[in-house]
Each structure stands twice: as C-alpha cells, then as structure tokens.
Amino acid sequence: MRRPLLRRIALLVGPALFVAACSSAIVIPDLPPIGKATSRTPVWQVRLGGGGPASFLEPAVFGDHLYAVSASGLLVRIDVRTGRELWRRDLDAKVSGGVGASANLVVVGTTNGTVIAFGTDGTERWRARASSEVRGAPLVHDDLVVVRTVDARIAGLDSASGERRWMFQRASLPLIVRGYSALSMSGPTVFAGLPGGRVAALAALNGNMRWESAVATPRGTNEIERMSDVIGKPWVGRGEVCAVTYQGRAGCFNVENGNALWARDMSSSSGLGGDARFLFVTDDRSRVFALDRGDGSVVWRQDALRGRQMSAPAALGSEIAIGDVRGYVHFLSRDDGQVVGRAETDGDPIDVPPVNTPAGVVVQTRGGLLAAFATAR
C-alpha cells in the first residue's frame, strides 16, 4: 500500500510481507504437522477490538500489569496473572504508536501526532503535540518520554508535563519502510533504528547523538531496491546493541562507541530478539535463525514456518515465541529451534512480537485480541 507522506512514500511492511498497490494475492502455506509439539490454550483472553491494517500496536508490561491499546483508542490495564481488567479508557482518537509504561505513567501516541499520558490509575495527566503521526510505542523511563514520528524525528518529553526537552532529526528519504518499529534504552542512552539502515545512540539528557553506525549500506538501481531501513527494536545486551534491516544485514555494535562487532547478510521484515546467548531473527521468508551473539554465526535455522509471515521472536527462557499471519503462536526450543508448542488465537495477524510477562507470554492480534499463554521457563 502506497501512501503520500510529507513528500515521501511509506511502503508498508508487515511480518515477512511486502505489500504494494499492485501485489497479487499471497498464498499462506499450511501449518506443518504439530508432531510431538503440544497444543496450548490461552490462560486468559481480553478483547479490545478496533483493529486496522497492520497497526503494529505493542502492549507494555510493568511489574504484574499489562497496558494495551486498540487502533480505535481503547486503553486498558490488566493483571497479567489473572487477565482481570482493572480499568479502561476511551481516548476518542486513533492510536498509531502502541503503549509505553513505567512505574507511574502510561503513554500512547496517535495518528494525528498527539501524545497522551495517563497515571497508572487511569487518570489523564497531559497531552502534548508531536510533529506528526507517532510511530512505535513511546519509550517511558524515569522523568523522560521519548517518541518517534513518521517524519524522521525523535523527541524527548518531560514525563511530568509533556513539555519538549529536545528534538533529534535526520534528513528524510524518498521511501521509508512502514513496519514494526520501537526504541530501546540502556542507562543514559536511547537507541533508535533509522531509515537508510543505520542505528543511532542518543544521550537521554539532551538528545545529542553519541554515535551513529551503519547496519547496512543501501544498494540497488532504484529507490525500492535501495530501501534498507532498520526493522523492529534494537536489542541491547551487556556490551552490545544489535539490529537488523530490510534488504540488508543483521549486526551488533559496541554499546559505548558504535564500533562494529560483526555483521552478516540478512533481510528481515519483522525484527529480532535476544537472550544471554543468542540473537533470534525472523528473516523476510519467515525462516527463524538463532545467531551466536559473539560472532553472528548461525547456531540453528528453523524452516518449518516459512511463508507464514512471522513476527519478531520473543525470548522466554528455554523457549522463544513467534506469532504468524493467521493468529497462531509458535513456541520453539531456544537451544535447537524445534517446534515444541502451538496455540491458536482469533485468526487475525500478529504484527508485533509476543510480550514476556512474569506470568507467561501475551500476544496482541491485529483484530484487538489479547491472549496470554503459559511457557516453559
């Protein structure tokens, strides 16, 4: 789907899916036999409704509570252990950016560039204007809220008032990938994937760039071939930050200075996750890889879900969880990639990675269903 956007074109990329105006119907492969894997049922379900085309609305977890929002603007707080809804608020606005949360603040962004903050009791605290539609869930940390907008800007807002503290901006590109995107933070540094295949480290205090490094270099004879944007959320380990691009590479960088540690050719439409040993990447064919964090070598590859337009993986101890375009959640062994479990939701696509909680894993479908599943830890 092509959409004019501030003299640019946003090309929509869902989990392993490139959607263009002239694309033909895409055939989704049948599910492979479950074999020795177990069929899992939800521990609880909550329906928000109000879905939309590839809305990329990511829930947020803080402590024992989950916050989620629908595309139509229904915001809820849920006890992750029981699924009990503690409160809900109708924002009377179309939401584009998912939810960010901290110990005392819950923040969402809208399609018209409004950032709305609530206390954890559901009381509205403030509204602020961003430069354009909010892209990705706001990052909420201590006294700072960081939001990214579709016009290639990142803004730091005061968490008490919503007043802008700083603005970071990169020159816009003719084409951008409109897919799952989020910010990361470690210590005093915010990490952001940028159009053009670059990752940047920004000082949380003032938005100044600490370093910027290329994950991939755009190549090709036209603008579409040269698209190589960072997809998903940069993953931060103890000493490295890692990212993957569409039509490019996956790589890791020194978290302090941005020096490249390793890179390997790989294209993803979904993003990556990680744990103490591995990076887990869903490539644009929906093959799932485990890469060694030290050198990027392939530890295992799972091809059984190829073509099912998988989300980014979420690491869950001894398992990883991934959603697909038909609303199934697949559980893989983190050690060898074998499918160990499968669960069904409402049949709508799962565009964002499953969310790890103290009580298991939660997925949000495009149709607005929240479903929680127990996992092997």
Summary of the structure (lengths in Angstrom):
residues: 377
radius of gyration: 19.0
end to end distance: 39.8
largest distance: 54.9
contacts: 1403
relative contact order: 0.15
helix: 0%
strand: 50%
